[in-house]
Amino acid sequence: NTPECEKYACCPLPPYLEDSGCVIEEDDNAGRPLRDVCFHLLKLYSDRHYELDQLLDPRSVTSDPLDYRLSWHLWEVLRALNYTHLFRQGQGVLNASYAAQLESEGLWEWAVFVLLHEPDTQ
């Protein structure tokens, strides 16, 4: 019950921003502040229909916005737990981005494996 100007704790920032103090980092695309992936997982636990695009944003884990490793693996775990409310476009971005990342590292066999998880066969 404290006013907005009297915050008593820092926002749950991603690990790479933890030492920066109580700074609110804004997401350029949607105007939402960045939060730690653990915060998003707790929100998903309390609200089964919580937006998955915030949770799977690579910047909730790492400072590299093109590093989709954890995001893709986390999405596969969530799918196995019957969380299916990520739009097809979001699924496609995860699959294509992680496959491109793997291919750029010379791991094209794993990139093919990732692309086999694409729901839209076209």
Secondary structure, DSSP 8 states (H G I E B T S, - for coil): ---TTS--S-----GGGGGG-S---B-TTT--B---HHHHHHHHHH-TT--HHHHT-GGGT-S-TT--HHHHHHHHHHHHTT---S-HHHHHHHHHHHHHHHHHTT-HHHHHHHHTT-S---
